[in-house]
Amino acid sequence: METLNITILNPKAKKLLKDLADRNFIEIKDDGSKELKKLLDKIRNNSQEEISMEEITKEVEIVRKARYEKEKSSN
């Protein structure tokens, strides 16, 4: 299996890709970046001060560490 990142320049190409997916030749997955951008925009809009990517990353690392320690202690 090979994974490719494709930029669609012509709307007709999108239809061709959907047809290939319908025939089970390829699988189309959403990379989730649009959802992440929407979430970040929502967080930033609801904040009274601007939140940097560094601050978000730091918070994510804190949550991951806590989750890892919780999983580790339960095993």
Phi and psi in radians as a Rosetta constraint file:
Dihedral C 1 N 2 CA 2 C 2 CIRCULARHARMONIC -2.262 0.35
Dihedral N 2 CA 2 C 2 N 3 CIRCULARHARMONIC 2.406 0.35
Dihedral C 2 N 3 CA 3 C 3 CIRCULARHARMONIC -1.903 0.35
Dihedral N 3 CA 3 C 3 N 4 CIRCULARHARMONIC 2.327 0.35
Dihedral C 3 N 4 CA 4 C 4 CIRCULARHARMONIC -2.219 0.35
Dihedral N 4 CA 4 C 4 N 5 CIRCULARHARMONIC 2.598 0.35
Dihedral C 4 N 5 CA 5 C 5 CIRCULARHARMONIC -1.848 0.35
Dihedral N 5 CA 5 C 5 N 6 CIRCULARHARMONIC 2.109 0.35
Dihedral C 5 N 6 CA 6 C 6 CIRCULARHARMONIC -2.105 0.35
Dihedral N 6 CA 6 C 6 N 7 CIRCULARHARMONIC 2.335 0.35
Dihedral C 6 N 7 CA 7 C 7 CIRCULARHARMONIC -1.757 0.35
Dihedral N 7 CA 7 C 7 N 8 CIRCULARHARMONIC 2.138 0.35
Dihedral C 7 N 8 CA 8 C 8 CIRCULARHARMONIC -1.532 0.35
Dihedral N 8 CA 8 C 8 N 9 CIRCULARHARMONIC 2.075 0.35
Dihedral C 8 N 9 CA 9 C 9 CIRCULARHARMONIC -1.699 0.35
Dihedral N 9 CA 9 C 9 N 10 CIRCULARHARMONIC -0.431 0.35
Dihedral C 9 N 10 CA 10 C 10 CIRCULARHARMONIC -2.204 0.35
Dihedral N 10 CA 10 C 10 N 11 CIRCULARHARMONIC 2.246 0.35
Dihedral C 10 N 11 CA 11 C 11 CIRCULARHARMONIC -0.989 0.35
Dihedral N 11 CA 11 C 11 N 12 CIRCULARHARMONIC -0.469 0.35
Dihedral C 11 N 12 CA 12 C 12 CIRCULARHARMONIC -1.124 0.35
Dihedral N 12 CA 12 C 12 N 13 CIRCULARHARMONIC -0.533 0.35
Dihedral C 12 N 13 CA 13 C 13 CIRCULARHARMONIC -1.150 0.35
Dihedral N 13 CA 13 C 13 N 14 CIRCULARHARMONIC -0.620 0.35
Dihedral C 13 N 14 CA 14 C 14 CIRCULARHARMONIC -1.094 0.35
Dihedral N 14 CA 14 C 14 N 15 CIRCULARHARMONIC -0.710 0.35
Dihedral C 14 N 15 CA 15 C 15 CIRCULARHARMONIC -1.126 0.35
Dihedral N 15 CA 15 C 15 N 16 CIRCULARHARMONIC -0.720 0.35
Dihedral C 15 N 16 CA 16 C 16 CIRCULARHARMONIC -1.070 0.35
Dihedral N 16 CA 16 C 16 N 17 CIRCULARHARMONIC -0.737 0.35
Dihedral C 16 N 17 CA 17 C 17 CIRCULARHARMONIC -1.119 0.35
Dihedral N 17 CA 17 C 17 N 18 CIRCULARHARMONIC -0.721 0.35
Dihedral C 17 N 18 CA 18 C 18 CIRCULARHARMONIC -1.097 0.35
Dihedral N 18 CA 18 C 18 N 19 CIRCULARHARMONIC -0.681 0.35
Dihedral C 18 N 19 CA 19 C 19 CIRCULARHARMONIC -1.099 0.35
Dihedral N 19 CA 19 C 19 N 20 CIRCULARHARMONIC -0.731 0.35
Dihedral C 19 N 20 CA 20 C 20 CIRCULARHARMONIC -1.114 0.35
Dihedral N 20 CA 20 C 20 N 21 CIRCULARHARMONIC -0.664 0.35
Dihedral C 20 N 21 CA 21 C 21 CIRCULARHARMONIC -1.180 0.35
Dihedral N 21 CA 21 C 21 N 22 CIRCULARHARMONIC -0.686 0.35
Dihedral C 21 N 22 CA 22 C 22 CIRCULARHARMONIC -1.080 0.35
Dihedral N 22 CA 22 C 22 N 23 CIRCULARHARMONIC -0.531 0.35
Dihedral C 22 N 23 CA 23 C 23 CIRCULARHARMONIC -1.593 0.35
Dihedral N 23 CA 23 C 23 N 24 CIRCULARHARMONIC 0.147 0.35
Dihedral C 23 N 24 CA 24 C 24 CIRCULARHARMONIC 1.075 0.35
Dihedral N 24 CA 24 C 24 N 25 CIRCULARHARMONIC 0.530 0.35
Dihedral C 24 N 25 CA 25 C 25 CIRCULARHARMONIC -1.503 0.35
Dihedral N 25 CA 25 C 25 N 26 CIRCULARHARMONIC -0.582 0.35
Dihedral C 25 N 26 CA 26 C 26 CIRCULARHARMONIC -2.398 0.35
Dihedral N 26 CA 26 C 26 N 27 CIRCULARHARMONIC 2.908 0.35
Dihedral C 26 N 27 CA 27 C 27 CIRCULARHARMONIC -2.164 0.35
Dihedral N 27 CA 27 C 27 N 28 CIRCULARHARMONIC 2.290 0.35
Dihedral C 27 N 28 CA 28 C 28 CIRCULARHARMONIC -1.853 0.35
Dihedral N 28 CA 28 C 28 N 29 CIRCULARHARMONIC 2.181 0.35
Dihedral C 28 N 29 CA 29 C 29 CIRCULARHARMONIC -2.143 0.35
Dihedral N 29 CA 29 C 29 N 30 CIRCULARHARMONIC 2.479 0.35
Dihedral C 29 N 30 CA 30 C 30 CIRCULARHARMONIC -1.429 0.35
Dihedral N 30 CA 30 C 30 N 31 CIRCULARHARMONIC 2.350 0.35
Dihedral C 30 N 31 CA 31 C 31 CIRCULARHARMONIC -1.374 0.35
Dihedral N 31 CA 31 C 31 N 32 CIRCULARHARMONIC -0.141 0.35
Dihedral C 31 N 32 CA 32 C 32 CIRCULARHARMONIC 1.428 0.35
Dihedral N 32 CA 32 C 32 N 33 CIRCULARHARMONIC -0.060 0.35
Dihedral C 32 N 33 CA 33 C 33 CIRCULARHARMONIC -1.133 0.35
Dihedral N 33 CA 33 C 33 N 34 CIRCULARHARMONIC -0.545 0.35
Dihedral C 33 N 34 CA 34 C 34 CIRCULARHARMONIC -1.164 0.35
Dihedral N 34 CA 34 C 34 N 35 CIRCULARHARMONIC -0.719 0.35
Dihedral C 34 N 35 CA 35 C 35 CIRCULARHARMONIC -1.152 0.35
Dihedral N 35 CA 35 C 35 N 36 CIRCULARHARMONIC -0.705 0.35
Dihedral C 35 N 36 CA 36 C 36 CIRCULARHARMONIC -1.116 0.35
Dihedral N 36 CA 36 C 36 N 37 CIRCULARHARMONIC -0.750 0.35
Dihedral C 36 N 37 CA 37 C 37 CIRCULARHARMONIC -1.088 0.35
Dihedral N 37 CA 37 C 37 N 38 CIRCULARHARMONIC -0.737 0.35
Dihedral C 37 N 38 CA 38 C 38 CIRCULARHARMONIC -1.071 0.35
Dihedral N 38 CA 38 C 38 N 39 CIRCULARHARMONIC -0.749 0.35
Dihedral C 38 N 39 CA 39 C 39 CIRCULARHARMONIC -1.123 0.35
Dihedral N 39 CA 39 C 39 N 40 CIRCULARHARMONIC -0.792 0.35
Dihedral C 39 N 40 CA 40 C 40 CIRCULARHARMONIC -1.079 0.35
Dihedral N 40 CA 40 C 40 N 41 CIRCULARHARMONIC -0.739 0.35
Dihedral C 40 N 41 CA 41 C 41 CIRCULARHARMONIC -1.073 0.35
Dihedral N 41 CA 41 C 41 N 42 CIRCULARHARMONIC -0.730 0.35
Dihedral C 41 N 42 CA 42 C 42 CIRCULARHARMONIC -1.109 0.35
Dihedral N 42 CA 42 C 42 N 43 CIRCULARHARMONIC -0.783 0.35
Dihedral C 42 N 43 CA 43 C 43 CIRCULARHARMONIC -1.089 0.35
Dihedral N 43 CA 43 C 43 N 44 CIRCULARHARMONIC -0.795 0.35
Dihedral C 43 N 44 CA 44 C 44 CIRCULARHARMONIC -1.153 0.35
Dihedral N 44 CA 44 C 44 N 45 CIRCULARHARMONIC -0.640 0.35
Dihedral C 44 N 45 CA 45 C 45 CIRCULARHARMONIC -1.219 0.35
Dihedral N 45 CA 45 C 45 N 46 CIRCULARHARMONIC -0.525 0.35
Dihedral C 45 N 46 CA 46 C 46 CIRCULARHARMONIC -1.523 0.35
Dihedral N 46 CA 46 C 46 N 47 CIRCULARHARMONIC -0.117 0.35
Dihedral C 46 N 47 CA 47 C 47 CIRCULARHARMONIC -1.613 0.35
Dihedral N 47 CA 47 C 47 N 48 CIRCULARHARMONIC 2.522 0.35
Dihedral C 47 N 48 CA 48 C 48 CIRCULARHARMONIC -1.417 0.35
Dihedral N 48 CA 48 C 48 N 49 CIRCULARHARMONIC -0.310 0.35
Dihedral C 48 N 49 CA 49 C 49 CIRCULARHARMONIC -2.202 0.35
Dihedral N 49 CA 49 C 49 N 50 CIRCULARHARMONIC 2.714 0.35
Dihedral C 49 N 50 CA 50 C 50 CIRCULARHARMONIC -1.214 0.35
Dihedral N 50 CA 50 C 50 N 51 CIRCULARHARMONIC 2.344 0.35
Dihedral C 50 N 51 CA 51 C 51 CIRCULARHARMONIC -1.803 0.35
Dihedral N 51 CA 51 C 51 N 52 CIRCULARHARMONIC 2.187 0.35
Dihedral C 51 N 52 CA 52 C 52 CIRCULARHARMONIC -1.521 0.35
Dihedral N 52 CA 52 C 52 N 53 CIRCULARHARMONIC 2.824 0.35
Dihedral C 52 N 53 CA 53 C 53 CIRCULARHARMONIC -1.088 0.35
Dihedral N 53 CA 53 C 53 N 54 CIRCULARHARMONIC -0.586 0.35
Dihedral C 53 N 54 CA 54 C 54 CIRCULARHARMONIC -1.087 0.35
Dihedral N 54 CA 54 C 54 N 55 CIRCULARHARMONIC -0.740 0.35
Dihedral C 54 N 55 CA 55 C 55 CIRCULARHARMONIC -1.145 0.35
Dihedral N 55 CA 55 C 55 N 56 CIRCULARHARMONIC -0.709 0.35
Dihedral C 55 N 56 CA 56 C 56 CIRCULARHARMONIC -1.118 0.35
Dihedral N 56 CA 56 C 56 N 57 CIRCULARHARMONIC -0.789 0.35
Dihedral C 56 N 57 CA 57 C 57 CIRCULARHARMONIC -1.056 0.35
Dihedral N 57 CA 57 C 57 N 58 CIRCULARHARMONIC -0.746 0.35
Dihedral C 57 N 58 CA 58 C 58 CIRCULARHARMONIC -1.063 0.35
Dihedral N 58 CA 58 C 58 N 59 CIRCULARHARMONIC -0.760 0.35
Dihedral C 58 N 59 CA 59 C 59 CIRCULARHARMONIC -1.144 0.35
Dihedral N 59 CA 59 C 59 N 60 CIRCULARHARMONIC -0.713 0.35
Dihedral C 59 N 60 CA 60 C 60 CIRCULARHARMONIC -1.079 0.35
Dihedral N 60 CA 60 C 60 N 61 CIRCULARHARMONIC -0.744 0.35
Dihedral C 60 N 61 CA 61 C 61 CIRCULARHARMONIC -1.104 0.35
Dihedral N 61 CA 61 C 61 N 62 CIRCULARHARMONIC -0.659 0.35
Dihedral C 61 N 62 CA 62 C 62 CIRCULARHARMONIC -1.097 0.35
Dihedral N 62 CA 62 C 62 N 63 CIRCULARHARMONIC -0.796 0.35
Dihedral C 62 N 63 CA 63 C 63 CIRCULARHARMONIC -1.138 0.35
Dihedral N 63 CA 63 C 63 N 64 CIRCULARHARMONIC -0.751 0.35
Dihedral C 63 N 64 CA 64 C 64 CIRCULARHARMONIC -1.075 0.35
Dihedral N 64 CA 64 C 64 N 65 CIRCULARHARMONIC -0.749 0.35
Dihedral C 64 N 65 CA 65 C 65 CIRCULARHARMONIC -1.082 0.35
Dihedral N 65 CA 65 C 65 N 66 CIRCULARHARMONIC -0.782 0.35
Dihedral C 65 N 66 CA 66 C 66 CIRCULARHARMONIC -1.090 0.35
Dihedral N 66 CA 66 C 66 N 67 CIRCULARHARMONIC -0.739 0.35
Dihedral C 66 N 67 CA 67 C 67 CIRCULARHARMONIC -1.130 0.35
Dihedral N 67 CA 67 C 67 N 68 CIRCULARHARMONIC -0.744 0.35
Dihedral C 67 N 68 CA 68 C 68 CIRCULARHARMONIC -1.105 0.35
Dihedral N 68 CA 68 C 68 N 69 CIRCULARHARMONIC -0.769 0.35
Dihedral C 68 N 69 CA 69 C 69 CIRCULARHARMONIC -1.130 0.35
Dihedral N 69 CA 69 C 69 N 70 CIRCULARHARMONIC -0.670 0.35
Dihedral C 69 N 70 CA 70 C 70 CIRCULARHARMONIC -1.111 0.35
Dihedral N 70 CA 70 C 70 N 71 CIRCULARHARMONIC -0.803 0.35
Dihedral C 70 N 71 CA 71 C 71 CIRCULARHARMONIC -1.126 0.35
Dihedral N 71 CA 71 C 71 N 72 CIRCULARHARMONIC -0.691 0.35
Dihedral C 71 N 72 CA 72 C 72 CIRCULARHARMONIC -1.139 0.35
Dihedral N 72 CA 72 C 72 N 73 CIRCULARHARMONIC -0.708 0.35
Dihedral C 72 N 73 CA 73 C 73 CIRCULARHARMONIC -1.281 0.35
Dihedral N 73 CA 73 C 73 N 74 CIRCULARHARMONIC -0.456 0.35
Dihedral C 73 N 74 CA 74 C 74 CIRCULARHARMONIC -1.423 0.35
Dihedral N 74 CA 74 C 74 N 75 CIRCULARHARMONIC -0.267 0.35
